[in-house]
Amino acid sequence: MGTHYHAKMDAIGSAEKLVNLLDMEKKIDAGEKDFHADKIEIEFRNVSFSYGADVPILKNISFKVLSGEKIALVGPSGGGKSTIISLLLGFIRPQEGEIRVNGQPLGETDLDQWRAHLSWLGQRTHLFQGSIEENIKMARENASADEIRNVMTLCRISDLADKIIDERGTGISGGQQQRVGLARAMIRQSSLLLLDEPTAHLDAETEEVIHNAVLKCNKTATVLFAAHRQATLSAADRILYVEGAHVTERGLA
């Protein structure tokens, strides 16, 4: 895959992880149904998934996410939060049950069209050689200068606009790298934003930035974020607790 393709795909997550996950896609039959929508609703119907012959990571889970909802996925490490996000990205498919998006089976949906509607930020942002502004703009090449400035301000990286970095992000902190990744996700103006514990190993300031960005996200955007810190949960409309292969809804208190 060429550099340009990697740059495009990096807008919805880490390029290094995508290489492995795209290899997995070869084993998945691609859907062909068109998908075009300004708003996204999600429904898991009796979904089960296991990575092997061991105990399933998810078993017969069902839940709905309405358009514009901000949903926190919480639970112990390895409990299935990231698996739910990977299922929504289409990198893996349910072994039982189905996922529906706007009433349409995700398994029958054209993945390229589906992914054009979403952004993904994981625990590590992969950067490319060039300026910070260039790294952000690669997510949406027609983004205006004002739009880029706005997301950089929201993510508190305005002072880094002209900074030149390499693929390792030399010269900026891990927290700053994640903020660049967040800005890149936000500039896409996606209908669905998936955050897979992007502050798990980072500082409280970065957590606050991402927390505030979720709160200020386009009101029509649907957001699912895997979280482990209590402060982040205040951005959620609802909390889904993922543990022991099951999902239960919990209050915000």
TAQUI-V518154 format. One record per pair of residues at least 4 apart in sequence whose ideal C-beta (glycine too) atoms are under 8 Angstrom apart, sorted by the first residue. I is the first residue (numbers start at 1). J is the second residue. D is the distance in whole Angstrom. If there is no record, write none. Layout:
I,J,D
I,J,D
This chain:
1,5,5
1,6,6
1,19,8
1,22,8
2,6,7
3,7,6
4,8,7
5,9,6
6,10,6
6,15,5
6,18,8
7,11,8
7,128,6
7,138,5
8,138,7
9,13,7
9,15,6
9,18,5
10,14,7
10,15,5
10,18,7
10,126,6
10,128,7
10,138,7
10,139,8
10,184,8
11,119,6
11,138,7
11,139,4
11,140,8
11,184,6
11,185,7
11,188,6
12,89,7
12,115,6
12,118,6
12,119,5
12,120,4
12,185,7
12,188,8
12,194,8
13,17,6
13,18,6
13,89,8
13,120,4
13,121,7
13,122,5
14,18,7
14,122,5
14,124,5
14,125,7
14,126,5
15,19,7
15,126,4
16,20,8
16,124,8
16,126,6
17,21,6
17,122,7
18,22,6
19,23,7
20,24,7
21,25,7
21,86,7
21,89,8
21,91,4
22,26,8
22,91,8
24,28,7
24,91,6
24,92,7
25,30,8
25,90,8
25,91,7
25,111,8
28,90,8
28,92,8
28,93,6
29,107,8
30,110,7
30,111,6
31,105,8
31,106,7
31,107,6
31,108,4
31,109,4
31,110,6
31,111,7
32,108,7
32,110,6
33,104,6
33,105,8
33,108,5
33,109,5
33,110,6
34,110,6
34,113,6
35,101,7
35,102,8
35,104,7
35,109,5
35,110,6
35,113,4
35,114,5
35,117,7
36,113,7
37,101,8
37,102,5
37,117,7
37,191,6
38,191,6
38,220,7
39,67,4
39,68,7
39,102,8
39,191,6
39,220,6
39,222,7
40,67,6
40,101,6
40,102,6
40,117,6
40,118,8
40,191,5
40,192,5
40,222,5
41,64,7
41,65,7
41,66,6
41,67,5
41,101,7
41,102,6
41,103,8
41,222,7
42,64,7
42,65,4
42,88,7
42,99,7
42,100,7
42,101,6
42,192,8
42,222,7
42,224,8
43,62,8
43,63,8
43,64,5
43,65,8
43,99,7
43,100,4
43,101,8
43,103,8
44,61,6
44,62,6
44,63,5
44,64,8
44,84,8
44,97,7
44,99,6
44,247,8
45,62,6
45,97,5
45,98,5
45,99,7
45,100,7
46,60,5
46,61,7
46,62,6
46,96,7
46,97,4
46,98,8
47,58,6
47,60,7
47,61,5
47,62,7
47,87,7
47,94,4
47,96,7
47,97,4
47,98,7
47,99,6
48,56,6
48,58,6
48,59,5
48,60,6
48,61,8
48,94,6
48,95,6
48,96,4
48,97,6
49,56,6
49,57,6
49,58,5
49,83,6
49,87,7
49,92,7
49,94,6
49,95,6
50,54,7
50,55,7
50,56,4
50,57,6
50,58,8
50,95,7
51,57,6
55,245,7
56,245,5
57,78,8
57,79,8
57,80,5
57,83,5
57,245,6
58,80,5
58,83,6
58,84,7
58,242,8
58,245,6
58,247,8
59,245,4
59,246,7
60,96,7
60,97,7
60,246,8
61,97,8
61,245,8
61,246,6
61,247,4
62,97,8
62,247,8
63,240,6
63,247,6
63,249,7
65,69,5
65,71,5
65,222,6
65,224,7
66,222,8
67,220,7
67,222,6
68,219,6
68,220,5
68,221,7
68,222,6
69,222,6
69,223,7
69,237,5
69,238,7
70,214,6
70,215,8
70,217,7
70,223,4
70,225,8
70,235,6
70,236,5
70,237,5
71,222,8
71,223,7
71,224,5
71,225,7
71,236,6
71,237,7
71,238,6
71,239,8
71,240,6
72,225,6
72,226,8
72,227,5
72,232,7
72,233,5
72,235,7
72,236,4
72,238,7
72,239,5
72,240,7
73,81,4
73,84,6
73,85,8
73,224,6
73,225,7
73,226,5
73,227,7
73,240,5
73,242,6
74,81,7
74,226,8
74,227,6
74,228,7
74,233,7
74,239,6
74,240,7
74,241,6
74,242,7
74,250,8
75,79,4
75,80,7
75,81,6
75,241,5
75,242,4
75,243,4
76,243,6
77,228,8
79,242,5
79,243,5
79,244,7
80,84,6
80,242,5
80,243,8
80,245,7
80,247,8
81,85,7
81,196,7
81,197,7
81,226,4
81,242,5
82,86,6
82,196,5
82,197,8
82,226,6
83,87,6
83,92,7
84,88,7
84,224,7
84,226,8
84,242,7
85,89,6
85,120,7
85,194,5
85,196,5
85,224,7
85,226,7
86,91,5
86,92,5
87,91,8
87,92,6
87,93,7
87,94,7
87,99,6
88,99,7
88,106,8
88,118,8
88,192,8
88,194,6
88,224,7
89,115,7
89,118,7
89,120,6
89,194,7
90,106,7
90,111,5
90,114,6
90,115,7
93,107,6
94,98,6
94,99,6
94,107,8
98,105,5
98,106,7
98,107,6
99,105,7
99,106,4
99,107,7
100,104,6
100,105,6
100,106,7
101,106,5
101,109,7
101,114,7
104,108,7
104,109,6
105,109,7
106,114,7
109,113,7
109,114,5
110,114,7
111,115,6
112,116,7
113,117,8
114,118,7
117,190,6
117,191,5
117,192,6
118,190,5
118,191,7
118,192,4
118,193,7
118,194,6
119,139,8
119,184,8
119,185,4
119,186,7
119,188,5
119,190,4
119,192,7
119,193,5
119,194,7
120,185,7
120,193,8
120,194,5
120,195,8
120,196,7
121,125,7
121,178,7
121,181,5
121,182,6
121,185,5
121,193,8
121,194,7
121,195,5
121,196,7
121,198,5
122,196,5
122,197,8
122,198,7
123,196,7
123,197,6
123,198,6
123,200,5
123,201,7
124,177,8
125,169,8
125,177,5
125,178,6
125,180,6
125,181,3
125,184,8
126,167,8
127,135,6
127,165,6
127,166,8
127,167,6
127,168,8
127,169,5
127,177,6
127,180,7
128,134,8
128,135,6
128,138,7
128,167,6
129,164,8
129,165,7
129,166,5
129,167,6
130,134,4
130,135,6
130,164,7
130,165,7
131,135,7
131,161,7
131,162,6
131,163,6
131,164,6
131,165,8
132,136,7
132,152,8
132,157,6
132,160,4
132,161,6
132,162,7
132,163,5
132,165,7
132,172,8
132,180,6
133,137,6
133,148,6
133,152,8
133,161,5
133,162,7
134,138,7
135,165,7
135,180,6
135,184,7
136,143,8
136,148,6
136,151,7
136,152,7
136,180,7
136,183,5
136,184,5
136,187,6
137,141,6
137,143,6
137,148,6
137,187,7
138,184,7
139,143,8
139,184,4
139,185,7
139,187,5
139,188,5
140,187,5
140,188,5
140,189,7
143,147,5
143,148,6
143,187,5
144,148,7
145,149,6
146,150,6
147,151,7
147,187,6
148,152,6
148,187,7
149,153,6
149,158,7
149,161,8
150,154,6
151,155,6
151,183,4
151,186,5
151,187,5
152,157,5
152,158,5
152,160,8
152,161,6
152,183,6
153,158,5
154,183,8
154,186,7
154,212,8
154,213,6
154,216,7
155,179,4
155,180,7
155,182,5
155,183,4
155,186,7
155,209,6
155,213,7
156,179,6
156,209,5
157,161,8
157,176,6
157,179,5
157,180,6
157,183,6
160,172,7
160,176,7
160,180,8
163,171,7
163,172,7
165,169,5
165,170,6
165,171,6
165,172,6
166,170,5
169,174,8
169,176,8
169,177,5
169,180,8
172,176,4
172,177,6
172,180,8
173,177,7
174,178,7
174,201,7
174,202,6
175,179,7
175,202,5
175,203,5
175,205,6
175,206,4
176,180,7
177,181,7
178,182,6
178,198,6
178,199,7
178,202,6
178,206,6
178,210,7
179,183,6
179,206,6
179,209,6
179,210,8
180,184,6
181,185,6
181,198,7
182,186,6
182,198,7
182,209,7
182,210,6
182,213,6
183,187,6
184,188,8
185,190,7
185,193,6
186,193,8
186,213,7
186,217,7
189,218,7
190,221,7
191,220,7
191,221,6
191,222,7
192,221,7
192,222,5
192,223,8
192,224,8
193,214,8
193,217,6
193,221,6
193,222,7
193,223,5
193,224,8
193,225,8
194,223,8
194,224,5
194,225,8
195,210,7
195,214,7
195,223,7
195,224,7
195,225,4
195,226,7
196,225,8
196,226,5
197,226,5
197,227,7
197,228,6
198,202,8
198,210,6
199,206,5
199,207,4
199,210,6
199,229,7
199,232,7
200,228,6
202,206,4
202,207,7
203,207,7
204,208,6
204,231,8
205,209,7
206,210,6
207,211,6
207,229,6
207,231,7
207,232,6
208,212,6
208,231,8
209,213,6
210,214,7
210,232,8
211,215,7
211,231,7
211,232,5
211,234,7
211,235,5
212,216,6
213,217,6
214,223,6
214,225,6
214,232,8
214,235,4
215,235,5
217,221,5
217,223,6
225,232,7
225,235,8
225,236,8
227,232,4
227,233,6
227,236,8
228,232,8
229,233,8
233,239,6
233,252,7
234,252,7
236,252,7
238,249,6
238,252,8
239,249,7
239,250,5
239,251,7
239,252,6
240,247,5
240,248,7
240,249,6
240,250,8
241,247,7
241,248,5
241,249,7
241,250,5
242,246,8
242,247,5
